[in-house]
Amino acid sequence: MTKIYLTIAISIIIFLAYTDCGAKREHLIQGRTMGTTYHIKIVTDYFQKVSGLKEKIEKRLVDINTAMSTYQKDSEISRFNEINQAGRKFKISEDFYRVMKTAQAIYRLSDGAWDGTVNPLVDLWGFGREGSKNRIPAKQEILALLSNIGFDNIVIPEAGFLQKKHASVTLDLSSIAKGYGVDQVADTIRKEGFQNYLVEIGGEVFASGTSKNGKFWRIGINRPQTDAAFDDVYKVVDLHNKAFATSGDYRNFFVVDGVRYSHIIDPRTGYPISNGVVSVTIIADTCTFADGLATAIMVMSPGKGLDLINRLDEVEGMIVVEREGGQLDDLYSSGFKVLNSHLVE
């Protein structure tokens, strides 16, 4: 009997030891969505479970894709794009509406540098799904499409509805919807009672609380050069209860007669950007906003982009400009902090 009591006592001591020392576990949930991969780290108490969470996350991601995936022919956005009648009211989900409101704000803040109707020009330059690169479109082709480009050609007459001003205008929200997916996955995890987690979808991130070691989450920024490996870390930042998004043009481009043509098209001119900006990182309260703003800043001149970031509350950013000879020049907003360490969580 004494041995039994001794065993129970030892078990209690071990349990209390785990509890008292704050033993933590890190759970990894991963999968595929939005044409890319997602990775989620959740830090829990040692005996806390995450069972059933992946199913809830993937259901939420399915909902978002059903609203805004242009690859799904029956998605809301695909059905909206098929409308060939100006002024017709089209009912949309809450997810679609939220993204459109953030998109509208970024379009106005950036003076049209971000534009969700630019995709026909992206296709024309050969950067679409079936595009043929290495062909420079004729000026007449670009001008013909520009007449239908402009996010203000989409009207939000009331919550839950969209209208087209021109029948042929189309939407593509791929440069902002992924960030919204990150936010909604983070919200799903939060509602389940977890406080310490990292959500990443295709490089866009939201970090809550702290990592397993009790420190802020540490995020690496890829070196923005064509020969850089995907795990080649250029800069490192700490992230705590914030979203993080990076946009770049150093992997998707073509060269003709020594001139480089980026996949990022300026919707105001119809031509690929030529401002020297190769990477933009934005830290903000939501990944939806960070994702869209990073793309907008890529299109703007470095000076105007940095000015915009510095005018926005609770937003920080880094703009990387490639100078002649390939030298990289970093421009930081007033509160952007880079770590010296190259350790990434």
Secondary structure, DSSP 8 states (H G I E B T S, - for coil): -HHHHHHHHHHHHHHHHHHHTT-EEEEEEEEEETTEEEEEEEEEETT---TTHHHHHHHHHHHHHHHH-TTSTTSHHHHHHH---TT--EE--HHHHHHHHHHHHHHHHTTTSS-TT-HHHHHHTT-STT---S----HHHHHHHHTT--GGGEE--STTEEEESSTT-----HHHHHHHHHHHHHHHHHHTT--EEEEEETTEEEEES--TTSS-EEEEEE--STT--TT-EEEEEEESSEEEEEEE-SSSEEEETTEEEES-B-TTTSSB--SSEEEEEEEES-HHHHHHHHHHHHHS-HHHHHHHHHHSTT-EEEEEEE-GGG-EEEEE-TT---BS-----
